[in-house]
Amino acid sequence: MPVIMPLIRDMTSNTQLNVHYGPEAPADTSKLWVKRSTAATKASVGVSDLPFSVSADLLTATLPYKAAGAASAAVGTKVYIFGGYDQTGTEKDTISVLDTETYSVTVLDATLTTADHEMSAAAVGTKVYIFGGRNTTSIYAFDTTTNTITKLTAVTTSYREYISLAVVGTKIYLIGGYNSNSAASTASIYVFDTETETRTTMGVSLPAKVKQPPVGVVGTKVYILGGSGTAIYVLDVETNTVETLGVTTSNSITEAACTTMGAKIYILGGCPGAAQAATANIYEFDTEALTFRILEETLPETTRGAGFATIGKAVYLLGGKIAAYYGGARDTIYKAKFAAALDADTTYLIASDTENVFPLFSGDYPVTLGVKAVYVGDADDAAEQQEAYIYDKATSEWKLIE
């Protein structure tokens, strides 16, 4: 744990922290310049990084029905939810939207052409693309600026359910899939071009068939984790190659939520192995260290088949179920946060012995501090690293703290 020392509780007092907040550099070059529009009102200093943590909070908002197998995607600060089936197994054609600023859910007038579940969705720009499902091979485009849905000419293959999607630029990669009629999955990879709205084959396949494996994107590489066995594959969309990595998952994970934070991919819940029961586990795959582990933190309850979407450092889990089929479907919404905890409106300075030294306080207070990183707590009490500068007298330029 870091050693943290409170500095100031009232930034308007005579003894003020010698920090300038703003989009432009200050005239006073003795200051630490934090390039953000609003100033924090509290501050603290420590000698080590803030510890990374995962937490999940239950929102007061709920879905309009108990939903499992719904598709979802985020555009801006809103999460769009499509279809799914309820606790009676009734499929839905509903389209609803979660506003993550007001934590409210609204059912839209637009509906799916066919009530369905186990579709897949991904957003590019202001459009959400919905692929397949239990009842159709169709691909739809939902325009979030007009709240209208359009059926496209392109279609998926017969393996139309449980497709995993990865977005790289303006292209969506369709990985694996399942056909409930034949109870078979596929190793195929397709690419959907959102500019031409066409689907083509990648010309390369996975070494094994997969059903809705967790996927994460880092740069131009798509990591595919589990989904049939425990293998981890990496698809390089620049070289059009697939590699099997030397690390494996702890079990065959499917129907899980997944998000990428920097170089790490996190898997939340899902169905581990051949068992039909859900799990509350949270897994971490480090794409740099090539390590896979189960975190100590868990979700508040077991879940699989939940809709999910990432906004910033938060993942929203929408509905889901606790068993196979529609058993234990729920209407709950959880917000899982992946960040170091830091009180909102608080600046945290990580001290350095000799780097980036500046006068800590304004006025006649002979205290200096070296700084190697600056964080500010956001509205969710999560630490966000800031773009910060120290004036370099040798070069007469503001130097970025890195």
Backbone hydrogen bonds in HBPLUS format (Angstrom, degrees):
<---DONOR---> <-ACCEPTOR-->    atom                        ^
c    i                          cat <-CA-CA->   ^        H-A-AA   ^      H-
h    n   atom  resd res      DA  || num        DHA   H-A  angle D-A-AA Bond
n    s   type  num  typ     dist DA aas  dist angle  dist       angle   num
A0005-MET N   A0045-VAL O   2.75 MM  40  5.29 156.9  1.80 153.5 161.6     1
A0045-VAL N   A0005-MET O   2.97 MM  40  5.29 154.6  2.03 139.3 146.2     2
A0007-LEU N   A0043-ALA O   2.98 MM  36  5.49 172.0  1.98 137.9 135.2     3
A0043-ALA N   A0008-ILE O   3.28 MM  35  5.54 143.0  2.43 157.4 155.8     4
A0013-SER N   A0010-ASP O   3.22 MM   3  5.74 167.0  2.23 118.3 119.6     5
A0362-SER N   A0016-GLN O   2.82 MM 346  5.54 164.9  1.85 160.7 165.6     6
A0019-VAL N   A0017-LEU O   2.80 MM   2  5.58 139.1  1.97 105.3  93.1     7
A0018-ASN N   A0360-LEU O   2.83 MM 342  5.42 176.9  1.83 135.6 135.4     8
A0032-LEU N   A0018-ASN O   3.15 MM  14  6.52 166.9  2.17 151.8 153.4     9
A0020-HIS N   A0032-LEU O   2.80 MM  12  6.11 163.4  1.83 155.0 160.0    10
A0034-VAL N   A0020-HIS O   2.79 MM  14  6.04 164.2  1.82 163.4 169.0    11
A0022-GLY N   A0034-VAL O   3.21 MM  12  6.67 154.0  2.28 157.0 161.7    12
A0031-LYS N   A0028-ASP O   3.43 MM   3  6.15 170.7  2.43 117.0 119.7    13
A0033-TRP N   A0389-TYR O   3.00 MM 356  5.07 163.9  2.02 153.4 154.3    14
A0389-TYR N   A0033-TRP O   2.75 MM 356  5.07 153.6  1.82 145.9 155.1    15
A0036-ARG N   A0034-VAL O   2.87 MM   2  5.87 124.9  2.18 114.4  98.0    16
A0035-LYS N   A0387-GLU O   2.85 MM 352  5.55 163.0  1.87 170.9 176.7    17
A0041-THR N   A0345-ASP O   3.20 MM 304  5.97 133.9  2.42 139.0 145.4    18
A0042-LYS N   A0345-ASP O   3.32 MM 303  6.47 143.2  2.46 155.4 160.0    19
A0347-THR N   A0042-LYS O   2.89 MM 305  6.19 168.9  1.91 138.8 139.3    20
A0044-SER N   A0347-THR O   2.83 MM 303  6.31 141.3  1.98 157.4 170.0    21
A0349-LEU N   A0044-SER O   2.97 MM 305  6.41 160.8  2.01 150.2 154.5    22
A0046-GLY N   A0349-LEU O   2.95 MM 303  6.35 156.9  2.00 162.9 166.7    23
A0351-ALA N   A0046-GLY O   2.74 MM 305  5.93 172.7  1.75 172.2 171.9    24
A0053-SER N   A0339-ALA O   3.28 MM 286  5.58 143.1  2.43 101.6 111.0    25
A0339-ALA N   A0053-SER O   3.13 MM 286  5.58 139.2  2.30 161.1 167.0    26
A0055-SER N   A0337-LYS O   3.11 MM 282  5.33 153.9  2.18 141.6 149.6    27
A0337-LYS N   A0055-SER O   2.67 MM 282  5.33 154.4  1.73 156.3 165.4    28
A0057-ASP N   A0335-LYS O   2.90 MM 278  5.22 162.1  1.93 136.1 137.9    29
A0335-LYS N   A0057-ASP O   2.82 MM 278  5.22 160.5  1.86 150.8 157.3    30
A0059-LEU N   A0333-ILE O   2.93 MM 274  5.70 172.9  1.93 166.2 168.5    31
A0063-LEU N   A0331-ASP O   2.88 MM 268  4.89 167.2  1.89 143.8 147.8    32
A0067-ALA N   A0330-ARG O   2.95 MM 263  5.82 143.9  2.09 133.1 127.8    33
A0320-GLY N   A0067-ALA O   2.71 MM 253  6.03 168.1  1.72 156.8 159.9    34
A0068-ALA N   A0085-TYR O   2.93 MM  17  5.47 152.1  2.01 147.4 155.9    35
A0085-TYR N   A0068-ALA O   2.88 MM  17  5.47 155.7  1.94 152.3 160.1    36
A0069-GLY N   A0305-GLY O   2.95 MM 236  5.08 163.0  1.98 146.3 150.7    37
A0118-GLU N   A0069-GLY O   2.84 MM  49  4.73 158.5  1.89 132.2 139.5    38
A0071-ALA N   A0082-PHE O   3.05 MM  11  5.10 159.6  2.09 147.9 148.7    39
A0082-PHE N   A0071-ALA O   2.76 MM  11  5.10 163.4  1.79 157.4 159.4    40
A0073-ALA N   A0080-TYR O   3.11 MM   7  5.52 143.7  2.24 142.1 152.7    41
A0080-TYR N   A0073-ALA O   2.87 MM   7  5.52 169.0  1.88 164.6 161.0    42
A0075-VAL N   A0078-LYS O   2.89 MM   3  5.51 158.9  1.93 160.2 167.3    43
A0078-LYS N   A0075-VAL O   3.14 MM   3  5.51 163.4  2.17 126.8 130.6    44
A0100-THR N   A0077-THR O   3.03 MM  23  5.67 161.6  2.06 167.6 172.9    45
A0079-VAL N   A0098-LEU O   2.89 MM  19  5.03 160.4  1.93 144.2 150.7    46
A0098-LEU N   A0079-VAL O   2.76 MM  19  5.03 163.5  1.79 151.7 156.4    47
A0081-ILE N   A0096-SER O   2.81 MM  15  5.24 171.0  1.82 154.4 155.8    48
A0096-SER N   A0081-ILE O   2.99 MM  15  5.24 159.8  2.03 146.9 153.3    49
A0083-GLY N   A0094-THR O   2.87 MM  11  5.16 163.1  1.89 161.4 164.3    50
A0084-GLY N   A0116-ASP O   2.88 MM  32  5.98 161.4  1.92 151.7 154.8    51
A0092-LYS N   A0084-GLY O   2.84 MM   8  5.59 147.6  1.95 175.6 172.2    52
A0086-ASP N   A0090-THR O   3.06 MM   4  5.51 152.3  2.14 138.6 142.0    53
A0089-GLY N   A0086-ASP O   2.94 MM   3  5.29 162.3  1.97 114.9 120.6    54
A0116-ASP N   A0092-LYS O   3.10 MM  24  5.92 147.2  2.21 143.0 133.1    55
A0112-LEU N   A0093-ASP O   2.80 MM  19  4.75 165.0  1.83 139.8 144.4    56
A0108-LEU N   A0095-ILE O   2.88 MM  13  5.74 162.0  1.91 155.3 161.4    57
A0097-VAL N   A0106-THR O   2.83 MM   9  5.34 152.1  1.91 147.9 157.2    58
A0106-THR N   A0097-VAL O   2.93 MM   9  5.34 157.9  1.98 147.8 153.9    59
A0099-ASP N   A0104-SER O   2.89 MM   5  5.44 168.8  1.91 165.2 167.3    60
A0103-TYR N   A0099-ASP O   2.68 MM   4  5.36 127.2  1.96 145.2 161.1    61
A0134-ARG N   A0117-HIS O   2.96 MM  17  5.90 148.9  2.06 166.0 175.9    62
A0162-TYR N   A0118-GLU O   3.38 MM  44  5.67 148.7  2.49 136.8 145.4    63
A0120-SER N   A0131-PHE O   3.11 MM  11  5.15 147.8  2.22 137.6 146.8    64
A0131-PHE N   A0120-SER O   2.73 MM  11  5.15 166.5  1.74 157.4 162.3    65
A0122-ALA N   A0129-TYR O   3.07 MM   7  5.50 146.6  2.19 143.0 153.3    66
A0129-TYR N   A0122-ALA O   2.84 MM   7  5.50 172.0  1.84 161.8 159.6    67
A0124-VAL N   A0127-LYS O   3.00 MM   3  5.68 157.0  2.05 162.9 170.2    68
A0127-LYS N   A0124-VAL O   3.27 MM   3  5.68 163.8  2.30 129.9 130.9    69
A0144-THR N   A0126-THR O   3.01 MM  18  5.67 164.1  2.03 168.0 171.5    70
A0128-VAL N   A0142-PHE O   2.87 MM  14  5.02 162.2  1.90 145.2 150.5    71
A0142-PHE N   A0128-VAL O   2.71 MM  14  5.02 169.8  1.72 155.2 158.9    72
A0130-ILE N   A0140-TYR O   2.89 MM  10  5.08 157.3  1.94 138.1 145.8    73
A0140-TYR N   A0130-ILE O   2.90 MM  10  5.08 160.5  1.94 145.5 152.0    74
A0132-GLY N   A0138-SER O   2.92 MM   6  5.32 146.2  2.04 157.6 167.9    75
A0133-GLY N   A0160-ARG O   2.96 MM  27  5.55 141.5  2.11 114.9 126.8    76
A0156-THR N   A0137-THR O   2.68 MM  19  4.95 168.7  1.70 153.5 157.2    77
A0152-LEU N   A0139-ILE O   2.89 MM  13  5.67 169.7  1.90 163.7 166.3    78
A0141-ALA N   A0150-THR O   2.83 MM   9  5.21 157.9  1.88 149.9 157.3    79
A0150-THR N   A0141-ALA O   2.86 MM   9  5.21 154.6  1.93 141.9 150.4    80
A0143-ASP N   A0148-THR O   2.83 MM   5  5.43 159.6  1.87 168.6 168.9    81
A0146-THR N   A0143-ASP O   3.35 MM   3  5.69 143.2  2.49 104.1 112.8    82
A0147-ASN N   A0143-ASP O   2.70 MM   4  5.45 126.2  1.99 146.1 162.8    83
A0161-GLU N   A0178-TYR O   3.05 MM  17  4.98 163.0  2.08 156.0 152.7    84
A0178-TYR N   A0161-GLU O   2.77 MM  17  4.98 130.8  2.01 140.6 147.6    85
A0212-GLN N   A0162-TYR O   2.97 MM  50  4.72 128.1  2.25 165.4 150.6    86
A0164-SER N   A0175-ILE O   3.11 MM  11  5.09 166.4  2.13 154.8 150.6    87
A0175-ILE N   A0164-SER O   2.83 MM  11  5.09 171.8  1.84 158.3 159.8    88
A0166-ALA N   A0173-TYR O   3.04 MM   7  5.06 140.8  2.20 134.1 144.6    89
A0173-TYR N   A0166-ALA O   2.74 MM   7  5.06 170.8  1.74 152.3 154.9    90
A0168-VAL N   A0171-LYS O   2.97 MM   3  5.50 163.1  2.00 159.4 164.9    91
A0171-LYS N   A0168-VAL O   3.17 MM   3  5.50 162.9  2.20 126.2 129.3    92
A0194-THR N   A0170-THR O   3.15 MM  24  5.78 160.4  2.19 161.8 166.9    93
A0172-ILE N   A0192-PHE O   2.89 MM  20  5.05 167.8  1.91 149.5 153.3    94
A0192-PHE N   A0172-ILE O   2.72 MM  20  5.05 167.6  1.74 155.1 159.6    95
A0174-LEU N   A0190-TYR O   2.76 MM  16  4.99 158.9  1.81 139.7 146.8    96
A0190-TYR N   A0174-LEU O   2.94 MM  16  4.99 159.7  1.98 141.6 148.3    97
A0176-GLY N   A0188-SER O   3.06 MM  12  5.48 158.5  2.10 172.7 175.5    98
A0177-GLY N   A0210-VAL O   3.21 MM  33  6.57 166.0  2.23 150.9 153.5    99
A0179-ASN N   A0184-ALA O   2.84 MM   5  5.47 151.7  1.91 157.1 166.8   100
A0183-ALA N   A0179-ASN O   2.75 MM   4  5.59 116.8  2.15 139.4 158.3   101
A0184-ALA N   A0179-ASN O   3.21 MM   5  5.47 147.3  2.33 142.2 146.1   102
A0210-VAL N   A0186-THR O   3.02 MM  24  5.91 165.4  2.04 133.8 129.0   103
A0206-LEU N   A0187-ALA O   2.91 MM  19  4.99 171.9  1.92 150.0 150.1   104
A0202-MET N   A0189-ILE O   3.11 MM  13  5.77 160.6  2.15 150.6 144.7   105
A0191-VAL N   A0200-THR O   2.81 MM   9  5.46 166.7  1.83 163.3 167.8   106
A0200-THR N   A0191-VAL O   2.91 MM   9  5.46 162.3  1.94 153.7 158.1   107
A0193-ASP N   A0198-THR O   2.90 MM   5  5.49 157.8  1.95 165.5 165.4   108
A0197-GLU N   A0193-ASP O   2.59 MM   4  5.27 126.5  1.87 142.7 160.1   109
A0211-LYS N   A0227-GLY O   3.02 MM  16  5.05 168.8  2.03 121.3 124.9   110
A0225-LEU N   A0214-PRO O   2.96 MM  11  5.44 173.7  1.96 168.6 169.4   111
A0216-GLY N   A0223-TYR O   3.03 MM   7  5.25 146.5  2.15 138.0 147.8   112
A0223-TYR N   A0216-GLY O   2.79 MM   7  5.25 171.1  1.80 163.9 165.1   113
A0218-VAL N   A0221-LYS O   2.98 MM   3  5.43 162.7  2.01 158.8 163.9   114
A0221-LYS N   A0218-VAL O   3.11 MM   3  5.43 161.9  2.14 125.4 129.6   115
A0237-VAL N   A0220-THR O   3.09 MM  17  5.83 160.1  2.13 178.7 174.7   116
A0222-VAL N   A0235-LEU O   2.78 MM  13  4.95 166.0  1.80 147.6 152.3   117
A0235-LEU N   A0222-VAL O   2.73 MM  13  4.95 166.3  1.75 152.2 154.6   118
A0224-ILE N   A0233-TYR O   2.82 MM   9  5.07 167.0  1.83 145.3 149.5   119
A0233-TYR N   A0224-ILE O   2.88 MM   9  5.07 158.3  1.92 149.8 154.3   120
A0226-GLY N   A0231-ALA O   3.08 MM   5  5.57 163.8  2.11 157.5 161.4   121
A0227-GLY N   A0253-ILE O   3.00 MM  26  5.30 119.5  2.38 122.3 138.3   122
A0249-THR N   A0230-THR O   2.83 MM  19  4.92 159.8  1.87 142.9 147.8   123
A0245-LEU N   A0232-ILE O   2.89 MM  13  5.70 166.1  1.91 166.5 171.1   124
A0234-VAL N   A0243-GLU O   2.87 MM   9  5.29 149.8  1.96 149.2 158.5   125
A0243-GLU N   A0234-VAL O   2.97 MM   9  5.29 157.6  2.02 142.3 149.4   126
A0236-ASP N   A0241-THR O   2.92 MM   5  5.44 163.5  1.95 159.4 164.6   127
A0240-ASN N   A0236-ASP O   2.78 MM   4  5.57 124.2  2.09 142.6 158.5   128
A0241-THR N   A0236-ASP O   3.33 MM   5  5.44 147.4  2.45 136.7 143.8   129
A0273-GLY N   A0252-SER O   2.64 MM  21  4.59 152.5  1.71 131.5 141.0   130
A0254-THR N   A0271-CYS O   3.22 MM  17  5.30 147.7  2.33 128.9 138.3   131
A0271-CYS N   A0254-THR O   2.72 MM  17  5.30 163.9  1.75 163.0 166.7   132
A0305-GLY N   A0255-GLU O   3.05 MM  50  4.91 162.4  2.08 130.1 135.6   133
A0257-ALA N   A0268-LEU O   3.10 MM  11  4.99 161.9  2.13 154.3 149.1   134
A0268-LEU N   A0257-ALA O   2.84 MM  11  4.99 166.1  1.86 135.9 140.3   135
A0259-THR N   A0266-TYR O   2.95 MM   7  5.36 151.1  2.03 149.2 157.1   136
A0266-TYR N   A0259-THR O   2.79 MM   7  5.36 165.5  1.81 162.8 167.5   137
A0261-MET N   A0264-LYS O   2.79 MM   3  5.34 163.6  1.82 165.2 169.7   138
A0264-LYS N   A0261-MET O   3.10 MM   3  5.34 163.0  2.13 124.9 126.7   139
A0287-THR N   A0263-ALA O   2.99 MM  24  5.63 160.2  2.03 163.3 165.7   140
A0265-ILE N   A0285-PHE O   2.84 MM  20  5.08 166.2  1.86 150.3 154.4   141
A0285-PHE N   A0265-ILE O   2.80 MM  20  5.08 160.0  1.84 153.3 159.5   142
A0267-ILE N   A0283-TYR O   2.97 MM  16  4.97 157.0  2.03 131.0 137.9   143
A0283-TYR N   A0267-ILE O   2.83 MM  16  4.97 159.6  1.88 145.0 151.7   144
A0269-GLY N   A0281-ASN O   2.85 MM  12  5.26 165.8  1.87 174.2 174.8   145
A0270-GLY N   A0303-THR O   2.81 MM  33  6.08 167.6  1.83 154.4 157.2   146
A0279-THR N   A0270-GLY O   3.05 MM   9  5.82 135.0  2.26 156.9 167.5   147
A0278-ALA N   A0322-ILE O   3.21 MM  44  5.12 149.0  2.31 134.8 128.9   148
A0303-THR N   A0279-THR O   3.22 MM  24  5.93 164.7  2.24 130.1 126.2   149
A0299-LEU N   A0280-ALA O   2.83 MM  19  4.86 169.3  1.84 147.1 149.7   150
A0295-LEU N   A0282-ILE O   2.85 MM  13  5.69 163.8  1.88 163.7 169.3   151
A0284-GLU N   A0293-ARG O   2.85 MM   9  5.41 161.8  1.88 158.8 163.5   152
A0293-ARG N   A0284-GLU O   2.96 MM   9  5.41 154.2  2.03 148.6 157.0   153
A0286-ASP N   A0291-THR O   2.91 MM   5  5.31 159.9  1.95 155.4 161.5   154
A0290-LEU N   A0286-ASP O   2.73 MM   4  5.26 129.1  1.99 138.3 151.6   155
A0304-ARG N   A0321-LYS O   2.90 MM  17  5.45 138.4  2.08 147.0 158.3   156
A0321-LYS N   A0304-ARG O   2.84 MM  17  5.45 147.1  1.94 152.7 163.7   157
A0307-GLY N   A0318-LEU O   2.95 MM  11  4.77 155.4  2.01 150.0 142.7   158
A0318-LEU N   A0307-GLY O   2.73 MM  11  4.77 172.2  1.73 143.3 145.1   159
A0309-ALA N   A0316-TYR O   3.16 MM   7  5.41 139.4  2.33 136.8 147.9   160
A0316-TYR N   A0309-ALA O   2.84 MM   7  5.41 169.9  1.85 163.6 163.8   161
A0311-ILE N   A0314-ALA O   2.90 MM   3  5.46 160.9  1.94 159.0 165.4   162
A0314-ALA N   A0311-ILE O   3.09 MM   3  5.46 160.4  2.12 126.9 132.3   163
A0338-PHE N   A0313-LYS O   2.91 MM  25  5.48 164.5  1.93 166.8 171.7   164
A0315-VAL N   A0336-ALA O   2.76 MM  21  5.07 158.2  1.81 148.1 155.7   165
A0336-ALA N   A0315-VAL O   2.80 MM  21  5.07 170.5  1.81 159.2 157.0   166
A0317-LEU N   A0334-TYR O   2.88 MM  17  5.10 159.7  1.92 143.6 150.5   167
A0334-TYR N   A0317-LEU O   2.97 MM  17  5.10 158.0  2.02 143.4 149.9   168
A0319-GLY N   A0332-THR O   2.81 MM  13  5.15 168.4  1.83 175.6 172.4   169
A0330-ARG N   A0320-GLY O   3.03 MM  10  5.86 142.6  2.17 159.4 160.3   170
A0327-GLY N   A0324-ALA O   3.14 MM   3  5.97 156.6  2.20 146.0 147.2   171
A0329-ALA N   A0326-TYR O   3.30 MM   3  5.63 139.9  2.47 140.6 130.6   172
A0383-ALA N   A0340-ALA O   2.71 MM  43  5.32 167.3  1.73 161.1 162.6   173
A0342-LEU N   A0381-ASP O   3.00 MM  39  5.06 166.5  2.02 115.7 120.1   174
A0345-ASP N   A0377-GLY O   2.97 MM  32  5.36 149.1  2.07 138.9 130.7   175
A0377-GLY N   A0346-THR O   2.96 MM  31  5.29 149.7  2.06 138.6 147.9   176
A0348-TYR N   A0375-TYR O   2.77 MM  27  5.05 163.5  1.79 144.3 147.4   177
A0375-TYR N   A0348-TYR O   2.92 MM  27  5.05 159.4  1.96 147.3 153.6   178
A0350-ILE N   A0373-ALA O   3.01 MM  23  5.28 175.0  2.01 153.5 154.5   179
A0372-LYS N   A0350-ILE O   2.89 MM  22  5.76 166.9  1.91 166.2 169.9   180
A0352-SER N   A0370-GLY O   2.71 MM  18  4.55 149.1  1.80 111.6 114.3   181
A0371-VAL N   A0356-ASN O   3.28 MM  15  5.41 143.9  2.42 110.8 118.5   182
A0358-PHE N   A0369-LEU O   2.96 MM  11  5.66 149.1  2.06 139.1 145.2   183
A0369-LEU N   A0358-PHE O   2.99 MM  11  5.66 154.1  2.05 152.9 160.0   184
A0360-LEU N   A0367-VAL O   2.76 MM   7  5.70 156.2  1.82 144.7 152.7   185
A0367-VAL N   A0365-TYR O   2.71 MM   2  5.71 140.4  1.86 111.4  98.2   186
A0386-GLN N   A0374-VAL O   2.79 MM  12  5.54 168.7  1.80 156.5 155.5   187
A0376-VAL N   A0384-GLU O   3.02 MM   8  5.43 152.3  2.10 138.9 145.6   188
A0384-GLU N   A0376-VAL O   3.00 MM   8  5.43 153.2  2.07 134.1 142.2   189
A0378-ASP N   A0382-ALA O   2.87 MM   4  5.44 162.8  1.90 145.6 148.9   190
A0381-ASP N   A0378-ASP O   2.96 MM   3  5.30 154.3  2.03 122.2 121.8   191
A0401-ILE N   A0388-ALA O   2.86 MM  13  5.72 171.0  1.87 156.2 154.7   192
A0390-ILE N   A0399-LYS O   2.98 MM   9  5.30 153.1  2.05 144.2 149.5   193
A0399-LYS N   A0390-ILE O   2.73 MM   9  5.30 175.3  1.74 152.1 152.5   194
A0392-ASP N   A0397-GLU O   2.77 MM   5  5.40 172.8  1.77 156.9 158.4   195
A0396-SER N   A0392-ASP O   2.72 MM   4  5.53 124.6  2.03 143.7 161.2   196
A0397-GLU N   A0392-ASP O   3.28 MM   5  5.40 142.4  2.43 138.8 144.0   197
